[in-house]
Amino acid sequence: MMDESTFTKVIKRDGRIVPFDFKKVVSAVNKAAIAGKKPETLDCTKIAKEIITRLSTKFSETNPPSV
């Protein structure tokens, strides 16, 4: 879904390498917004895109992020 991402995989805590799923980032942002009691005031997809943009400067296809 995120064409501008420079990585397509992530490393899970148990060491497995799995496909990157942008929807999971959006879900995490939404859960954080709900926990902060402000979900209606945030554009979770826009925030998730910004997160991916920033992560893309640190990680790549050969150096995937871990989650």
Buried (B, 14 or more C-beta within 10 A) or exposed (E): EBEEBBBEEBBEEEEEEEEBEBEEBBEBBBEBBEEEEEBEEBEBBEBBBEBBEEBBEEBEEEEBBEE
